[in-house]
Amino acid sequence: AASPEARRPSLASLENVRFIVAVGSGKGGVGKSTTSVNLALGLAAQGWRVGLLDADIYGPSAPRLLGLTGKPEVAGQKLVPMEAHGLKAMSIGFLVNENEAMIWRGPMATQALTQMLGEVAWGELDALVVDMPPGTGDVQLTMAQQVPLAGAVIVSTPQDLALIDARRAVAMFRKVEIPVLGIIENMSYFICPRCGERSEIFAHGGARRDAEALGVPFLGEIPLEARIRETSDSGRPVVATDAQSPQAGAYLALAAKV
Ligand code: ADP
């Protein structure tokens, strides 16, 4: 892991956060949020105090993924993170309804993010996992510059279209000198639960090849599994609710490498 001491948080609210790691992707829909949540839970399973910041303000999914409803409380001038499955969490999705969050223009989105960064009472955390918006636009760049990130993890599916954008995401983090901790291949393969046959629906192995070509670590493969979708979309992430399952095992292995 990159040295957490190397980039000390400058924002007061992040002062007592030891290690901030961004989870990015080139494209939307590749499973970045699902990976962020299960990765955060995997770090918590190691005994760490962990927060999840849902910075995907155009499509906040932390409320759904963590099964959280209601609004965060305000204490002093700061928002108190909500809690679920032992994680602290903050998301723009707790504050506004989803339709509203989607139609923001760039400057408003950046401002909302800056507020979420500066005005949340995270308290002491060993790690804060930041679920970034997909892509490499202004908001992502601002985030990468303002947040003292220890490193970034990139999630991609194996097909060329997703990988091209994942390479752009790697380039973006490199440009702002954030170490890329590695690439994860999500929806890497599918094992038929009935016959056991393996299908490579979106092709396979592209993320590993890209990681090697780019000189960044390859962190692992997560299969395409109905169980991951079901647990994720119903607010019962697999690492929190079925830690012994092979699906959870895949995320726990990732967490051990980050
Ligand atoms: P993103 O944050 O990249 O937009 P999400 O995490 O919201 O992606 O995932 C998109 C959809 O794919 C969700 O319905 C999620 O449950 C599902 N999903 C993500 N990863 C997997 C996986 N490994 N297997 C099955 N479904 C997955």
Residues whose N, C-alpha, C, O or C-beta is under 5 A from the ligand:
A	BS01	ADP	K27 G28 G29 V30 G31 K32 S33 T34 T35 M187 I222 P223 L224 E225 A226 I228 R229 S232 D233
